[in-house]
Amino acid sequence: MRYAVVSDIHGNLEALDAVLADVAGRADAILCLGDVVGYGADPRACIERLAERAQVITAGNHEHAVAGLLDLDWFNPYARAAAEWTRERLDDDHRSYLAALPLVAQVDDATLVHASPDHPEEWEYLVSAEDGFQAFAAFTTRLCFVGHSHVPGVWSLGSTGPTWLPGAVEVDLEHGRRYLVNVGSVGQPRDRDSRAAYALWSVEDGAVAIRRVPYDVDAARRKIVAGGLPQYLADRLAWGA
């Protein structure tokens, strides 16, 4: 079985469609770690694409914000403006669908969660070596896939000690080791690389690879501005930050 693990699409339909095209023929199923909405101009289309295609979708903080489950004061001004804009453009059925998404799911021997598996409703970011290693106590599966920080990386624990591989990586899963993988962001990367990011997980081969996919960034930026969202949300797509 081969899985494509995506996260943080953030209403960016151009990036999502590019990733779905790249996934075709490479994966048997799609797993989504949340934040399908927020920041981008196509929240409804992104929800519907993934509702149709993904085997599992977990909730992110932007789903909870749009569904009224998270106080918008939690967000910075740009994220709050995007959440309010997105909420107005979804109907009751879409908001109810987002509200019903689980915070945590399990597929094969992997835990799926948007933020840290340790109290996922607190939306903690895993960005440093220490952040990741502390989270291992919160899941019992061999692997855990996360998003939220928009920066790919892999943490691993085993008898030979801990390892942390920040950035885009390809990892052979060694027997006796456990892994926490941040799959990066499809729709709003923050590692100075504007290309969409997602992970390919091959169960049979015992491997995880982060793939980068170019997409029409300018088209996504134009739609953000035309929709009345903050200019900053469009500009940072080009920065990859």
C-alpha positions in Angstrom: 0.0 0.0 0.0 1.2 3.5 -0.9 -0.2 6.6 0.7 0.1 10.3 -0.2 -0.1 12.3 3.0 -1.1 15.9 2.5 -1.6 18.8 4.9 -2.2 22.5 5.0 -3.8 23.0 1.6 -5.2 26.3 2.9 -7.7 26.9 0.1 -5.0 26.9 -2.6 -6.7 25.0 -5.4 -3.8 25.4 -7.8 -1.4 23.8 -5.4 -3.9 21.0 -4.5 -4.6 20.1 -8.1 -0.9 20.0 -8.9 -0.3 17.6 -6.0 -3.3 15.4 -7.0 -1.8 15.2 -10.5 1.6 14.2 -9.1 0.0 11.7 -6.8 -1.8 9.9 -9.7 0.0 6.6 -10.3 2.3 7.0 -7.3 -0.2 6.3 -4.4 -3.2 4.1 -3.8 -4.9 6.4 -1.3 -4.7 9.9 0.1 -4.5 10.9 3.8 -5.1 14.5 4.8 -3.9 16.1 8.0 -6.2 19.1 8.0 -6.1 22.9 7.3 -7.8 22.3 4.0 -9.2 25.8 4.4 -7.8 29.2 5.4 -5.6 31.8 3.6 -6.5 30.8 0.0 -9.3 31.7 -2.3 -10.9 28.3 -3.0 -12.0 26.7 0.3 -15.1 25.1 -1.0 -13.4 23.5 -4.0 -10.6 22.2 -1.8 -13.0 20.7 0.7 -14.9 19.0 -2.1 -11.8 17.7 -3.9 -10.5 16.1 -0.7 -13.9 14.8 0.6 -14.1 12.9 -2.6 -10.5 11.7 -2.8 -9.1 11.3 0.7 -9.5 8.1 2.7 -9.1 10.0 6.0 -9.1 13.7 6.8 -8.3 15.0 10.3 -9.2 18.5 11.5 -6.8 21.4 11.7 -7.1 24.6 13.6 -8.5 26.4 10.6 -11.3 23.9 10.3 -12.1 24.4 13.9 -12.0 28.2 13.4 -14.4 28.2 10.4 -16.7 25.7 12.2 -16.9 27.9 15.3 -15.0 25.5 17.5 -12.0 27.8 18.0 -12.0 31.4 19.2 -10.6 33.6 16.4 -8.6 35.6 19.0 -6.2 32.6 18.8 -5.1 33.8 15.4 -2.9 36.6 14.2 -4.8 39.4 12.2 -4.1 37.9 8.8 -5.2 34.4 9.8 -8.3 35.8 11.6 -9.3 37.8 8.5 -8.9 34.7 6.3 -11.0 32.6 8.8 -13.8 35.1 8.8 -13.7 35.4 5.0 -13.7 31.6 4.6 -16.6 31.2 7.1 -18.8 33.6 5.0 -18.2 31.6 1.8 -19.1 28.2 3.1 -22.6 27.0 3.7 -24.0 25.1 6.7 -23.3 21.7 5.2 -19.6 22.5 4.6 -19.2 24.0 8.1 -20.9 21.0 9.6 -18.7 18.6 7.6 -15.5 20.4 8.9 -16.8 20.4 12.5 -17.3 16.6 12.4 -13.7 15.8 11.3 -11.7 13.9 13.9 -8.7 15.4 15.6 -6.7 12.1 15.4 -7.0 9.0 13.2 -5.0 5.9 12.7 -4.2 4.1 9.4 -2.1 0.9 9.3 0.7 1.6 11.8 0.5 5.4 11.6 -1.1 8.1 13.7 -2.5 11.0 11.8 -2.9 14.4 13.5 -2.7 18.0 12.4 -0.5 19.4 15.2 1.2 17.7 18.1 -0.2 14.3 19.0 0.2 15.4 22.6 -3.1 17.3 23.3 -3.9 17.9 19.6 -6.6 20.4 20.5 -4.0 22.8 21.8 -2.5 23.2 18.3 1.2 23.1 19.4 3.8 23.5 16.7 6.6 20.9 16.3 9.5 22.8 14.9 12.6 21.9 16.8 14.4 18.7 17.7 13.1 18.9 21.3 9.5 19.5 20.2 9.4 16.4 18.1 11.1 14.1 20.6 8.8 15.1 23.4 5.8 14.1 21.3 6.7 10.5 20.9 5.2 9.6 24.3 1.8 10.7 23.0 1.4 8.0 20.3 1.9 4.2 20.2 2.1 3.5 16.5 5.4 3.1 14.7 4.8 6.3 12.7 3.0 9.6 13.3 2.4 12.1 10.5 1.8 15.8 11.3 1.6 19.1 9.6 0.7 22.6 11.1 4.2 24.1 11.0 4.3 24.0 7.1 8.0 22.8 7.3 8.9 19.2 6.4 11.1 17.1 8.6 11.6 13.8 10.3 12.3 12.8 13.9 13.2 9.2 14.8 13.8 7.3 18.1 15.5 3.9 18.4 18.0 1.9 20.3 20.9 3.8 18.6 19.5 7.1 19.8 17.4 10.0 18.4 17.8 11.6 15.0 16.3 14.7 13.6 16.3 15.5 9.8 14.9 19.0 9.2 14.0 20.0 5.7 13.0 17.9 2.6 14.0 14.3 3.2 13.8 10.7 2.0 13.9 8.1 4.8 14.2 4.3 4.8 12.2 3.2 7.8 14.6 1.0 9.9 13.4 -1.9 12.0 13.1 -1.1 15.6 12.8 2.7 15.2 9.8 4.9 15.4 9.2 8.0 13.3 7.4 11.3 13.5 7.1 13.0 10.1 6.1 16.5 9.3 4.8 16.4 5.7 5.1 20.1 5.0 2.4 22.2 3.3 0.6 21.8 0.0 -0.8 25.3 -0.2 1.4 27.6 1.9 5.0 26.3 2.4 7.2 28.2 4.9 10.7 26.8 4.2 11.6 29.3 1.5 10.5 26.9 -1.2 7.3 28.0 -2.9 6.6 24.5 -4.3 3.9 22.4 -2.8 5.0 19.7 -0.4 3.6 16.3 0.5 4.8 12.9 1.7 4.7 9.5 0.0 4.6 6.6 2.4 5.2 3.1 1.0 4.2 0.5 3.5 5.7 -2.4 1.6 9.0 -0.6 0.8 9.3 0.9 4.3 10.0 4.3 3.1 8.8 7.9 3.4 9.8 10.6 0.9 8.9 14.3 0.8 8.0 15.4 -2.7 8.0 19.0 -4.0 5.6 20.0 -6.8 5.6 23.3 -8.7 2.3 24.9 -9.4 0.9 28.2 -10.8 1.7 30.4 -7.8 0.8 33.6 -9.7 -2.7 32.4 -10.4 -3.3 31.5 -6.8 -2.0 34.9 -5.7 -4.2 36.8 -8.2 -7.3 34.9 -6.9 -6.5 35.8 -3.3 -6.2 39.5 -4.1 -9.3 39.5 -6.3 -11.3 37.8 -3.6 -10.6 40.6 -1.2 -8.2 38.7 1.1 -5.1 40.5 2.6 -2.3 41.2 0.0 0.2 39.7 2.4 -1.5 36.2 2.1 -0.8 36.4 -1.7 2.7 37.7 -1.4 4.0 35.1 0.9 3.1 32.3 -1.5 5.9 33.6 -3.7 8.3 33.8 -0.8 7.5 30.3 0.5 7.4 31.8 3.9 
